Amino acid sequence: MTSMEEMNQNDKQQEYFSFAALFKTLWDRRRVFYWLLPVTFVVSSALILCVPRYYTCEVTLAPESNEMSSSGSLQALASSFGFDLQSLTNDDALRPALYPDIIQSPNFLIGLFDVPVSTLDNSYSGTYYNYLRQYKLAFWKRWKVKLLTLLMPTEDTPAGQRGGDGVDVFCMSKQQWGVIQLMRSNITCKTDKKTDAITISFTAQDKLVCATMADSVCAALQAFVTNYRTAKSRTDLSYYGQVMNDAYKEYQDASEQYTRYIDSHSGIKLEQYRIEAQRLESEMQLKHSVYTSFQKQYLATQARLQENTPVFTVIQSASVPLKPAGPKRMIFVLGMLVLATMIACCVICKDQLLALFALTER
């Protein structure tokens, strides 16, 4: 037992002296840090300053729930375990869980090409599509784009397709597809499974453009869902409105024909004139019944359209952000200084560290 204790004590002394030698070596080579840290600070600051600042704006929506109030507690309990009972009982194909996929789809993003935006300093005013074409990139990303352009020249966008109008989703140009990819990276949509609340985040290099596009994405999503849920009702409303107008016109013609006949044969009491008057009156009443029937269908379809129109409650509306969301320049520079210090310590004390590792493995 005594020999074992002595060996452990010797190991501790050797380890102590190893750490002492480690710190002594660092202190003797401290001049390395006199030039390493300033150089690291200048280089990292120059690199992070090349990355443009960006701003993020968030909008939170609460869609109308179609579930029954009696099943609300069961739905909340199932949501806490990651299950969505509403998707099993509701035949609506556009559930809130699909909203992130809708926002990332090219069909939806193309509709945002022609949204008018303007920067806070009034240096740009135009469509969001043209704004993205002059997007600021770090110099290494610009070099990468130029290199790819030289290796694989991109085709020009066809005339008349500088925006959302005339863009063929089935066959887009490389430039249009690049804009779609950039928009996808700028838009984030998250859905809370417990509350079905939708949070839309939009990122841009200008704070006013950021808030404008966040509000536009929110409005476009509401319009997309509304158009889907009311498509059949709007088609039926258009049909019943047309047939109701036709029926009303036929009723007016029958009424005028009956009135003219009665006025022109008011003093004649022949049986054939009386029978003809009854026929015209019956035809007029029939046209009126048809018109009344279509009018009821039209009003019922109007009520159904209003019932199917979803209601979105805006919990947090879009607002111009006050501070940029990134890049975190001070954190980046501090991280680079710490990383450079650690690498320098490892290089300077390489022999001591290897000896210490060999000692610990015994």
C-alpha positions in Angstrom: 0.0 0.0 0.0 2.9 2.3 0.8 4.5 1.8 -2.6 1.2 2.5 -4.3 0.7 5.7 -2.5 4.3 6.8 -3.3 3.7 6.0 -7.0 0.5 8.1 -7.0 2.3 10.9 -5.2 5.1 10.8 -7.8 2.6 10.9 -10.6 0.9 14.0 -9.1 4.3 15.7 -8.7 5.2 14.9 -12.3 1.8 16.2 -13.4 2.3 19.3 -11.3 5.7 19.9 -12.8 4.3 19.3 -16.3 1.7 22.0 -15.9 4.3 24.3 -14.4 6.5 23.7 -17.4 3.6 24.3 -19.6 2.8 27.7 -18.2 6.5 28.6 -18.1 6.8 27.8 -21.8 3.8 30.0 -22.6 5.2 32.8 -20.5 8.6 32.6 -22.2 6.9 32.7 -25.6 4.4 35.4 -24.7 5.8 37.7 -27.4 4.0 35.5 -30.0 0.7 36.7 -28.7 1.8 40.4 -29.0 1.5 40.1 -32.8 -0.9 37.2 -33.1 -3.8 38.7 -31.3 -3.7 42.1 -33.1 -3.3 40.5 -36.5 -6.2 38.1 -35.7 -8.3 41.1 -34.5 -7.7 43.1 -37.7 -8.2 40.1 -40.1 -11.4 38.9 -38.4 -12.8 42.4 -38.2 -12.1 43.0 -41.9 -13.8 39.7 -42.8 -16.9 40.3 -40.7 -17.2 43.9 -41.9 -17.5 42.5 -45.5 -20.7 40.6 -44.4 -23.7 43.0 -44.8 -26.0 43.5 -41.9 -29.5 41.9 -42.1 -32.7 42.5 -40.3 -35.5 40.1 -39.3 -39.2 40.8 -38.9 -41.6 38.3 -37.4 -45.4 38.0 -37.9 -47.6 35.7 -35.8 -51.0 34.5 -37.0 -53.7 32.4 -35.4 -55.9 30.7 -38.0 -59.6 30.0 -37.4 -60.1 26.5 -35.9 -62.8 24.3 -37.4 -62.7 21.7 -34.6 -65.7 21.3 -32.2 -65.4 22.9 -28.8 -66.2 19.5 -27.1 -63.0 18.0 -28.6 -60.8 21.0 -27.7 -59.3 19.4 -24.6 -58.7 16.1 -26.4 -57.0 18.0 -29.3 -54.8 19.9 -26.8 -53.8 16.6 -25.1 -53.0 14.9 -28.3 -51.0 17.9 -29.5 -48.8 17.7 -26.4 -47.7 14.2 -27.6 -47.1 15.3 -31.1 -50.4 14.0 -32.7 -52.8 16.1 -34.7 -56.4 14.9 -34.3 -57.8 17.7 -36.4 -56.0 16.4 -39.5 -57.9 13.1 -39.0 -61.3 14.6 -38.5 -61.0 17.6 -40.9 -61.2 17.1 -44.7 -59.5 20.4 -45.3 -56.3 19.6 -47.3 -54.5 22.9 -46.3 -53.8 22.3 -42.6 -51.5 24.7 -40.7 -48.8 22.1 -40.7 -48.6 22.5 -44.5 -48.2 26.3 -44.4 -44.3 26.1 -44.3 -44.4 24.0 -47.5 -46.8 26.4 -49.2 -44.5 29.4 -48.4 -41.5 27.6 -49.8 -43.2 26.5 -53.0 -42.2 28.3 -56.3 -45.9 29.0 -57.1 -46.3 31.0 -53.9 -42.9 32.8 -54.2 -43.4 33.9 -57.8 -46.5 35.9 -56.6 -44.1 38.0 -54.4 -41.8 39.0 -57.3 -43.9 42.1 -58.1 -44.4 43.4 -54.5 -43.3 47.1 -54.5 -40.6 47.8 -51.9 -38.5 50.8 -51.0 -35.4 51.1 -48.8 -35.3 53.2 -45.7 -32.8 55.7 -47.2 -34.8 55.9 -50.5 -31.9 54.6 -52.5 -34.1 52.0 -54.2 -37.8 51.8 -55.1 -39.2 49.1 -57.2 -40.2 45.4 -57.2 -38.8 42.9 -54.8 -37.5 40.8 -57.7 -35.3 43.6 -58.9 -34.2 44.4 -55.3 -32.9 40.8 -55.0 -31.0 41.1 -58.2 -28.8 43.8 -56.6 -28.5 41.9 -53.3 -25.2 42.7 -51.5 -22.9 39.7 -50.9 -19.6 39.2 -49.2 -16.7 39.5 -51.6 -15.9 35.7 -51.5 -19.5 34.9 -52.4 -19.3 37.5 -55.3 -16.1 35.8 -56.5 -17.8 32.4 -56.3 -20.7 33.7 -58.4 -18.4 35.2 -61.0 -16.4 32.0 -61.1 -19.5 29.9 -61.6 -20.7 32.4 -64.3 -17.5 32.0 -66.2 -17.6 28.2 -66.0 -21.3 27.8 -66.6 -22.7 31.0 -68.2 -26.3 31.6 -67.2 -29.0 32.3 -69.8 -30.7 35.6 -70.0 -34.3 35.9 -68.8 -36.7 36.1 -71.7 -38.1 39.5 -72.5 -41.3 40.3 -70.7 -40.5 38.0 -67.7 -38.7 40.5 -65.5 -40.9 39.7 -62.5 -43.9 37.6 -61.6 -45.9 38.4 -64.8 -45.3 35.8 -67.5 -43.0 33.5 -65.4 -43.4 29.9 -66.4 -43.2 27.8 -63.2 -42.7 24.7 -65.3 -39.6 26.1 -67.1 -37.9 28.9 -65.3 -34.6 30.5 -66.2 -31.5 30.1 -64.1 -31.8 33.7 -62.9 -35.4 33.3 -61.8 -34.5 30.0 -60.1 -31.7 31.7 -58.3 -34.1 34.4 -57.0 -36.4 31.7 -55.8 -33.6 30.0 -53.9 -32.6 33.3 -52.3 -36.2 34.0 -51.3 -36.4 30.6 -49.7 -33.4 31.4 -47.5 -35.0 34.7 -46.4 -38.4 33.3 -45.4 -39.0 31.0 -42.4 -42.4 29.7 -41.4 -43.0 27.7 -38.2 -46.2 26.2 -36.8 -46.9 25.5 -33.2 -48.5 22.0 -33.0 -50.2 22.8 -29.7 -51.8 26.1 -30.6 -51.6 26.1 -34.5 -50.1 29.5 -34.3 -48.1 30.4 -37.4 -44.9 32.5 -37.1 -43.5 33.9 -40.3 -40.0 35.4 -40.2 -38.6 37.4 -43.1 -34.9 38.5 -43.4 -33.6 41.4 -45.6 -30.7 43.7 -45.7 -32.9 46.8 -45.3 -35.2 47.1 -42.3 -38.1 48.7 -44.2 -37.9 46.1 -46.9 -37.9 43.5 -44.2 -41.1 44.7 -42.6 -42.8 45.3 -46.0 -42.1 41.8 -47.2 -43.1 40.2 -43.9 -46.5 41.9 -44.1 -46.8 40.9 -47.8 -46.0 37.2 -47.1 -48.6 37.2 -44.4 -51.2 38.7 -46.7 -50.3 36.4 -49.6 -50.6 33.3 -47.3 -54.1 34.5 -46.1 -55.2 35.1 -49.7 -53.8 31.7 -50.8 -55.7 29.8 -48.1 -58.8 31.9 -48.6 -58.8 31.2 -52.3 -58.4 27.5 -51.8 -61.2 27.2 -49.2 -63.6 29.4 -51.1 -62.9 28.2 -54.7 -66.0 26.0 -55.0 -68.3 28.5 -53.3 -67.1 31.3 -55.6 -67.6 29.1 -58.6 -71.1 28.2 -57.5 -71.8 31.9 -56.7 -70.8 32.9 -60.1 -73.0 30.2 -61.7 -76.1 31.0 -59.6 -75.6 34.7 -60.2 -75.5 34.2 -64.0 -78.6 31.9 -64.1 -80.4 34.2 -61.7 -79.9 37.2 -64.0 -81.0 35.1 -67.0 -84.1 33.9 -65.1 -84.9 37.5 -64.1 -84.5 38.7 -67.7 -86.9 36.0 -68.9 -89.3 36.9 -66.1 -89.2 40.5 -67.2 -89.8 39.6 -70.8 -92.8 37.3 -69.9 -94.2 40.0 -67.6 -94.0 42.7 -70.3 -95.5 40.3 -72.9 -98.4 39.6 -70.5 -98.9 43.2 -69.7 -99.0 44.3 -73.4 -101.4 41.5 -74.2 -103.8 42.5 -71.4 -103.6 46.2 -72.3 -104.2 45.6 -76.0 -107.2 43.2 -75.4 -108.8 44.8 -72.4 -112.2 45.4 -74.1 -112.4 42.0 -75.8 -114.3 39.2 -74.1 -113.7 36.3 -76.4 -112.8 33.0 -74.9 -109.6 32.5 -77.0 -108.3 35.9 -75.7 -109.1 34.9 -72.1 -107.3 31.5 -72.6 -104.3 33.2 -74.1 -104.2 35.7 -71.2 -104.2 32.8 -68.7 -101.4 31.1 -70.6 -99.2 34.2 -70.5 -100.0 34.7 -66.9 -99.0 31.1 -66.0 -95.8 31.5 -68.0 -95.0 34.7 -66.2 -95.6 33.0 -62.8 -93.5 30.1 -63.9 -90.6 32.4 -64.8 -91.0 34.2 -61.5 -90.9 30.9 -59.6 -87.7 29.9 -61.5 -86.2 33.3 -60.7 -87.1 33.0 -57.0 -85.6 29.6 -56.8 -82.3 30.7 -58.3 -82.3 33.8 -56.1 -82.6 31.6 -53.0 -79.7 29.4 -54.2 -77.7 32.5 -54.8 -78.3 33.9 -51.3 -77.5 30.4 -49.8 -74.3 30.3 -51.7 -73.4 33.7 -50.5 -73.9 32.6 -46.9 -71.8 29.5 -47.5 -69.0 31.5 -49.1 -69.0 33.7 -46.0 -68.9 30.7 -43.8 -66.0 29.0 -45.7 -63.9 32.2 -45.6 -61.2 31.6 -43.0 -60.4 34.2 -40.4 -56.8 34.9 -39.4 -56.1 36.7 -36.1 -52.9 38.7 -36.3 -51.2 38.2 -32.9 -48.1 40.1 -33.8 -48.1 42.4 -36.8 -45.2 43.4 -38.9 -43.1 46.3 -37.6 -39.8 47.8 -38.7 -37.0 46.2 -36.6 -34.8 48.6 -34.6 -31.7 46.5 -34.4 -30.1 44.2 -36.9 -30.4 40.5 -36.4 -26.8 39.8 -37.6 -24.1 39.3 -38.2 -22.9 39.2 -34.6 -19.6 41.0 -35.2 -18.3 41.3 -31.7 -19.0 37.6 -30.9 -17.3 36.6 -34.2 -14.2 38.6 -33.4 -14.1 37.4 -29.8 -14.5 33.8 -31.0 -11.7 34.2 -33.5 -9.4 35.6 -30.8 -10.1 32.7 -28.5 -9.6 30.2 -31.3 -6.3 31.8 -32.3 -5.1 31.8 -28.7 -6.0 28.1 -28.3 -4.2 27.1 -31.5 -1.1 29.1 -30.6 -1.0 27.5 -27.1 -1.3 24.1 -28.6 1.5 24.8 -31.1 3.9 26.4 -28.6 3.4 23.7 -26.0 3.2 20.8 -28.4 6.0 18.8 -26.7 4.7 19.3 -23.2 1.2 18.4 -24.2 2.3 15.2 -25.8 4.4 14.3 -22.8 1.4 15.0 -20.5 -0.9 12.9 -22.6 1.6 10.1 -22.5 1.8 10.4 -18.7 -1.9 10.2 -18.3 -2.1 7.1 -20.4 0.2 5.1 -18.1 
